[in-house]
Amino acid sequence: MESAELERTTADITANAAGRGIDLRATGTVVKFDGFLTLYQEGEDDIVADEEGRRLPEMSAGERLAKRKIDASQHFTEPPPRYSEASLVKRMEELGIGRPSTYASILQVLRDRGYVRIEKKRLLPEDKGRVLTAFLESFFARYVEYDFTAGLEEQLDRISNNEMAWRDLLRDFWREFTAAVGDIKELRVAQVIDALDEMLAPHLFPPRADGADPRKCPSCETGRLSLKLGKFGGFIGCTNYPECRYTRQFAPGNGANGGPDGGMKKLGEDPASGLEVTVRSGRFGPYIQLGEATEGGKPKRASLPKGLSTDDVDLDRALGLLSLPREIGKHPDDGEPIIAGVGRFGPYVQHGKTYANLTTGDDVLTVGLNRAVTLIEEKRAKRAQKGGRRGADPGRALGDHPDKGGPIVVKNGRYGPYANHDGVNATLPSHLTPETITLEEAVGLIEARSARGGKKPAAKPRAAAPKAASKPKAAAKPKPPARLRPGR
């Protein structure tokens, strides 16, 4: 299709109202020729909010305009939208960061390492990403500047064009980078934590609605909250430790913006026990807790299934997760119960010793008996296809050995079908199959195999070979000095 022709236009309009002149201005784009826009409009991540992207009708200088109506609208300034993957790639192109072949890997690393999470196609920073960014900006600011990355890309282009030696680039970079690392190594951990605490203060301690100090300890009311480093990572603690043992998770969570509730979200009370149900954030992820810890023991807890955010959990769903594991029903074959629960690897259904993970779209609280039986049978079928000890062919029993006793079984093995009796495996010839072989034929094959040595003897430990006596090495003769030729 033909290309579209667009013209950037700024129209100055003079109006007379109540005896005084008013100057108005409209800025936008006038379509001179539709071209491919007649059939195709490229989708955009964000609705264009600036005047430059507005479409204007075709106008000419000196044209007389008629007043039709006046629309009054109120506008509030909003923060810029979060980056999406497409808008982030576009921004990196504008800054000269990366190459088209590297954009996919950059976005993949951000997701795989947990620096960001994606919600409604938007990239939202995680706590790990915030800490890493604060650390780099505090101690390695030069290497995270846009100009440094863009300049490095230009130098790599010069190397590819044979305009610069790659050894020179590596030598200059390594000399400065080693010096920067050496300076940081001399810092104490407390200095690093204080720097991160100051830089992350707007995120960790946002202003409270009542105007109170966001760093004030809600427990002792005299201490000051600050970033701490523990065995399992960062957390927020009181400066009056060990007198005050108040702690909360790194992120302010869903509480009152980091207020007294810290990283805790209250859902309501359990009608049966009257205990409060809360959603909290732990070192292994968010979880649901019933009541509080007492001297008698720990409260009941339940992990949130993968893909379920804390904002999507209500009281009914929380009580359902706390009631897990639950019995779905009886298996139609043996009458044994089928259990649904949430384990280390996510939601699952269990029948005997068989565990099958639930797939996307299955809800551990509502999965039915038919679906559970299907998942369990699919798991058993996959095991049988893989083979091995768990999925080995149980074989077809032909009967007991007429002389020695014990069952004779025909199985499908890794190297083909075979007959088995008391540890002796006899391979079936090509004219026999596990379905057609008889007991007498299997006995003959097993006896022939036993005569040739059917069972493998146990491996004997190897005796250590005596070491030969080492002979003394003759002293090496000194080499005469090399003769120097004239001129060298």
C-alpha positions in Angstrom: 0.0 0.0 0.0 1.0 3.6 -0.5 2.5 5.5 2.3 0.4 8.1 4.2 1.2 11.8 3.9 0.8 13.7 7.2 1.4 17.4 7.9 2.3 18.8 11.3 0.0 21.8 11.7 -0.3 24.6 14.2 -3.4 26.8 13.8 -3.6 30.2 15.5 -7.2 31.3 15.9 -8.4 34.8 16.9 -11.8 35.1 18.5 -13.8 38.1 19.7 -15.7 37.5 22.9 -17.4 40.2 25.0 -15.6 43.0 23.2 -12.1 41.6 23.7 -9.9 39.4 21.6 -8.9 35.9 22.5 -6.0 34.0 20.9 -6.5 30.3 20.7 -4.0 27.7 19.3 -4.5 24.1 18.1 -1.6 21.9 17.4 -1.9 18.5 15.7 -1.5 16.5 12.4 -3.5 17.0 9.2 -3.8 13.9 6.9 -3.1 15.0 3.4 -3.3 11.4 1.9 -4.7 8.4 3.8 -2.6 5.7 2.1 -2.4 2.6 4.2 -4.2 4.3 7.1 -7.4 3.7 5.2 -7.2 0.0 6.2 -4.7 -0.2 8.9 -4.1 1.6 12.2 -1.1 0.6 14.2 -1.9 -0.2 17.8 -0.3 1.9 20.5 0.4 1.0 24.1 -0.8 4.3 25.4 -3.4 6.7 24.2 -1.6 9.8 22.9 -2.2 12.5 25.5 -0.2 15.4 24.0 -1.4 17.8 21.4 1.2 16.8 18.8 -0.6 13.5 18.1 -4.1 14.9 17.6 -5.7 14.8 14.2 -6.9 18.1 12.8 -9.2 18.8 9.9 -7.7 20.3 6.8 -7.5 24.1 7.1 -6.2 27.1 5.2 -4.8 30.5 6.2 -7.4 33.2 6.6 -10.3 30.8 6.8 -13.3 32.1 8.7 -14.5 29.8 11.5 -17.9 29.6 13.0 -18.5 29.2 16.8 -20.5 26.1 17.4 -20.0 25.2 21.1 -17.7 25.6 24.0 -16.6 22.5 26.1 -15.1 23.1 29.5 -13.2 20.1 30.9 -11.1 19.7 34.0 -7.7 18.0 33.8 -5.5 16.6 36.6 -1.9 16.0 36.1 -1.1 12.3 36.4 2.2 10.4 36.6 3.5 8.9 33.4 2.4 5.4 32.8 4.6 2.4 33.6 6.7 1.0 30.8 5.4 -1.9 28.8 7.8 -4.2 26.9 7.1 -2.3 23.7 7.5 1.2 25.2 10.7 0.1 27.1 12.3 -1.1 23.8 11.4 2.1 22.1 12.9 4.1 24.9 16.2 2.1 24.8 16.3 2.7 21.0 16.0 6.5 21.7 18.8 6.3 24.3 21.1 4.2 22.1 21.1 1.3 24.5 21.4 -2.2 23.2 20.7 -3.6 19.7 17.5 -5.2 18.2 19.1 -8.6 18.7 19.6 -8.0 22.5 16.2 -6.5 23.4 14.5 -9.8 23.9 17.3 -11.1 26.2 17.3 -7.9 28.2 13.5 -8.2 28.9 13.9 -12.0 29.7 16.6 -11.3 32.3 14.4 -8.7 34.0 11.7 -11.2 34.4 13.7 -14.3 35.2 15.7 -12.7 37.9 12.6 -11.2 39.6 13.6 -7.5 39.0 10.1 -6.8 37.6 6.7 -8.4 37.4 4.2 -7.9 34.6 0.6 -6.8 35.5 -1.8 -5.8 32.7 1.1 -5.7 30.3 3.0 -3.2 32.5 6.4 -3.7 34.0 6.2 -3.1 37.8 9.5 -3.0 39.8 10.0 -5.6 42.5 11.9 -5.1 45.7 14.9 -6.9 44.4 15.1 -4.6 41.4 14.8 -1.5 43.5 17.6 -2.6 45.8 19.9 -3.4 42.9 19.1 -0.1 41.2 19.8 1.8 44.4 23.1 0.0 45.0 24.3 0.6 41.5 23.3 4.3 41.5 24.9 4.8 44.8 28.3 3.1 44.2 28.6 2.5 40.4 26.8 5.5 39.0 29.1 5.9 36.1 28.3 2.4 34.7 24.5 2.8 34.8 24.4 6.1 33.2 22.7 6.2 29.8 25.7 8.0 28.2 28.1 5.3 29.3 26.0 2.5 27.7 25.4 4.4 24.5 29.1 5.4 24.3 30.1 1.8 24.8 27.8 0.8 21.9 29.6 3.3 19.7 33.0 1.9 20.6 31.9 -1.6 19.8 30.7 -0.3 16.4 34.2 1.2 15.8 35.8 -2.2 16.7 33.6 -4.0 14.2 34.6 -1.4 11.5 38.4 -2.0 12.4 38.7 1.6 13.6 39.7 0.6 17.1 41.5 -2.3 18.7 39.4 -4.4 21.1 42.3 -4.9 23.5 42.5 -1.1 24.0 38.8 -1.0 24.9 39.0 -3.9 27.4 42.2 -2.5 28.9 40.7 1.0 29.5 37.4 -0.4 30.8 39.1 -3.0 33.2 41.5 -0.5 34.6 38.8 1.9 35.7 36.3 -0.7 36.7 38.9 -2.5 38.9 39.7 0.7 40.7 35.9 1.4 41.3 35.5 -2.2 42.8 38.5 -1.7 45.0 37.0 1.5 46.5 33.7 -0.2 47.2 35.4 -3.3 48.8 36.8 -1.0 51.5 33.3 0.1 52.7 31.7 -1.5 55.7 28.3 -3.2 55.3 26.7 -0.6 57.6 27.7 2.1 55.2 26.1 0.3 52.3 22.9 -0.3 54.2 22.7 3.4 55.3 23.1 4.5 51.7 20.3 2.1 50.5 18.1 3.2 53.4 18.4 6.8 52.4 17.8 6.2 48.7 14.9 3.8 49.2 13.2 5.9 51.9 10.4 7.2 49.7 9.5 3.6 48.8 10.0 2.0 52.2 8.5 4.8 54.3 5.9 6.7 52.2 4.1 9.7 53.9 1.2 8.7 56.1 -2.3 10.0 55.7 -2.4 11.3 59.3 0.9 13.2 58.8 2.8 11.2 61.4 6.4 10.2 61.1 6.5 7.2 58.7 9.6 5.9 60.4 8.1 5.9 63.9 8.1 2.4 65.4 4.4 1.3 65.9 5.4 -1.1 68.7 7.6 0.9 71.1 6.7 4.3 69.6 10.2 5.6 70.6 12.4 3.8 68.1 13.0 4.6 64.4 12.4 2.2 61.6 15.3 1.6 59.2 16.5 -0.9 56.7 18.3 -4.0 58.2 20.1 -6.9 56.8 19.4 -10.4 58.2 20.1 -14.0 57.5 17.4 -14.3 54.9 17.8 -10.8 53.3 16.6 -7.3 53.9 13.8 -6.3 56.3 12.6 -3.3 58.3 13.4 -3.2 62.0 13.4 -0.9 65.0 16.5 0.9 66.2 15.7 -0.1 69.8 16.6 -3.7 69.1 16.9 -6.0 71.2 14.5 -4.1 73.6 12.0 -3.7 70.7 11.7 -6.7 68.4 9.3 -5.2 65.9 10.0 -6.2 62.3 8.2 -6.2 59.0 8.9 -7.3 55.5 10.9 -5.2 53.1 8.0 -3.9 51.1 5.3 -1.7 52.7 2.8 -4.2 51.3 -1.0 -3.7 51.4 -1.1 -2.2 54.9 -1.6 1.4 55.6 1.2 2.4 53.3 3.8 1.0 55.6 2.0 2.1 58.7 1.2 0.0 61.8 0.0 -2.9 59.7 3.4 -3.1 57.9 3.2 -5.7 55.2 -0.1 -7.2 56.4 -3.5 -7.0 54.8 -6.5 -7.8 57.0 -9.3 -9.8 55.3 -11.7 -10.3 58.2 -12.5 -12.9 60.9 -13.1 -16.6 60.6 -16.7 -17.3 61.5 -15.8 -20.6 63.1 -13.0 -19.6 65.4 -13.3 -15.8 65.5 -9.7 -15.4 64.7 -8.5 -12.7 62.3 -7.5 -13.8 58.8 -4.6 -11.8 57.3 -2.4 -11.9 54.1 1.3 -11.4 54.8 4.6 -11.5 53.0 7.3 -13.9 54.0 10.7 -14.8 52.7 9.1 -17.6 50.6 6.4 -15.3 49.2 2.9 -14.2 50.3 0.9 -16.4 52.6 -2.4 -16.4 54.6 -2.4 -16.6 58.4 -5.1 -17.4 60.8 -4.7 -15.6 64.2 -1.4 -14.8 65.8 1.4 -16.9 67.3 1.0 -17.9 70.9 3.0 -19.8 73.5 1.1 -22.9 72.5 2.4 -23.0 69.0 2.4 -21.4 65.6 -0.8 -20.2 63.8 -2.2 -22.0 60.8 -0.8 -20.7 57.5 -1.4 -21.4 53.8 0.8 -20.3 50.8 -0.8 -18.5 47.9 -0.8 -20.5 44.7 1.4 -19.2 41.9 -0.2 -16.6 39.8 -2.6 -15.4 42.6 -1.8 -11.9 43.8 -2.6 -10.6 47.3 -5.1 -8.2 45.7 -7.2 -11.0 44.4 -7.6 -12.8 47.7 -10.8 -12.2 49.7 -12.0 -13.7 52.9 -13.8 -16.7 51.4 -10.9 -17.7 49.2 -8.5 -17.3 52.1 -10.6 -19.6 54.3 -10.7 -22.1 51.5 -6.9 -22.1 51.2 -6.6 -22.5 55.0 -8.9 -25.6 54.9 -6.6 -27.4 52.4 -5.9 -30.2 51.8 -9.5 -31.3 51.0 -10.9 -34.6 49.7 -12.4 -34.3 46.2 -13.9 -37.8 46.2 -13.2 -41.5 45.7 -11.3 -42.9 42.7 -13.8 -45.0 40.6 -11.3 -47.9 40.2 -10.2 -48.6 43.8 -12.3 -46.3 46.0 -9.3 -44.6 47.5 -9.7 -40.9 48.2 -8.3 -38.2 45.9 -6.9 -35.2 47.7 -6.4 -31.6 46.5 -3.8 -29.3 48.1 -1.0 -26.7 47.7 2.5 -28.1 48.0 6.1 -27.1 47.4 5.6 -27.1 43.6 2.1 -25.5 43.6 -1.4 -26.9 43.5 -1.8 -30.6 43.1 -4.2 -33.6 43.3 -3.1 -36.8 44.9 -4.2 -40.4 44.7 -2.1 -42.9 46.7 1.5 -42.1 45.8 0.7 -40.3 42.6 0.8 -36.5 42.6 -0.3 -34.5 39.6 0.1 -30.8 39.3 -2.9 -28.6 38.4 -2.6 -26.8 35.1 -3.5 -23.2 34.1 -7.2 -22.7 34.5 -7.6 -25.3 37.3 -8.6 -24.0 40.7 -7.5 -26.1 43.7 -10.6 -25.1 45.6 -13.1 -26.0 42.9 -11.4 -28.8 40.8 -13.9 -31.7 40.4 -13.5 -35.5 40.6 -13.6 -36.1 36.8 -10.8 -33.5 36.2 -8.7 -34.9 39.0 -9.0 -38.5 37.7 -7.9 -37.3 34.3 -4.9 -35.5 35.6 -3.8 -38.5 37.7 -4.2 -40.9 34.8 -2.3 -38.6 32.5 0.5 -38.5 35.0 0.7 -42.3 35.2 0.7 -42.6 31.4 3.7 -40.2 31.2 5.5 -42.3 33.8 4.9 -45.4 31.8 6.2 -43.8 28.6 9.4 -42.6 30.3 10.1 -46.1 31.6 12.5 -46.6 34.5 11.7 -48.1 37.9 8.5 -46.1 38.4 7.0 -46.6 35.0 8.4 -50.1 34.2 6.1 -52.5 32.4 4.5 -54.8 35.1 4.4 -57.6 32.5 2.1 -60.6 31.8 2.2 -63.5 34.2 2.3 -66.9 32.4 2.3 -69.1 35.5 4.6 -70.7 38.0 7.8 -72.6 37.0 6.9 -76.3 37.0 10.2 -77.4 38.7 11.6 -74.5 40.7 8.4 -72.6 41.5 7.9 -68.9 41.4 6.1 -66.8 38.8 7.3 -66.4 35.2 6.5 -63.0 33.7 6.9 -61.6 30.2 7.8 -57.9 30.0 8.7 -55.3 27.5 12.2 -54.0 28.3 14.6 -51.4 26.9 16.1 -53.9 24.5 12.9 -55.7 23.6 10.5 -58.3 25.2 11.9 -60.9 27.6 10.8 -63.6 30.0 11.8 -63.3 33.7 12.1 -65.8 36.5 14.0 -65.5 39.7 16.4 -62.8 38.4 17.0 -64.6 35.1 16.0 -62.6 31.9 15.7 -64.5 28.6 15.2 -62.4 25.5 12.3 -63.5 23.3 13.3 -64.6 19.7 11.8 -62.6 16.8 9.0 -65.2 16.1 7.6 -64.9 19.6 5.7 -62.0 21.2 4.6 -61.3 24.8 1.0 -62.0 23.7 1.6 -65.3 22.0 4.3 -67.0 24.0 3.3 -70.0 26.2 4.5 -71.1 29.6 6.4 -74.1 28.1 8.2 -71.9 25.6 9.2 -69.4 28.3 10.5 -72.2 30.5 12.7 -73.5 27.7 14.1 -70.0 27.1 14.8 -69.5 30.8 16.5 -72.9 31.1 18.7 -72.2 28.1 19.6 -68.8 29.5 20.4 -70.3 32.9 22.7 -72.8 31.3 24.7 -70.0 29.7 24.8 -68.1 33.0 21.7 -66.1 33.4 22.5 -64.3 36.6 25.3 -61.8 36.6 27.9 -62.6 39.3 28.4 -59.9 42.0 31.2 -57.6 41.2 34.3 -58.3 43.3 36.2 -55.4 44.7 39.3 -54.7 42.8 42.6 -55.2 44.7 44.9 -52.2 44.7 47.8 -52.9 42.3 51.2 -52.6 44.0 53.0 -49.6 43.1 56.3 -50.1 41.3 59.3 -48.8 43.1 60.2 -45.4 41.7 63.6 -45.0 40.3 65.6 -42.0 41.2 65.6 -39.5 38.3 68.9 -38.6 36.9 69.9 -35.0 37.5 69.2 -32.9 34.4 72.3 -31.6 32.7 72.5 -27.8 32.6 71.9 -26.5 29.1 74.7 -24.4 27.7 73.9 -20.7 27.1 72.5 -19.8 23.7 75.0 -18.3 21.4 74.3 -14.7 20.5 74.6 -13.9 16.9 76.0 -10.6 15.8 73.3 -7.9 15.5 70.9 -9.6 18.1 
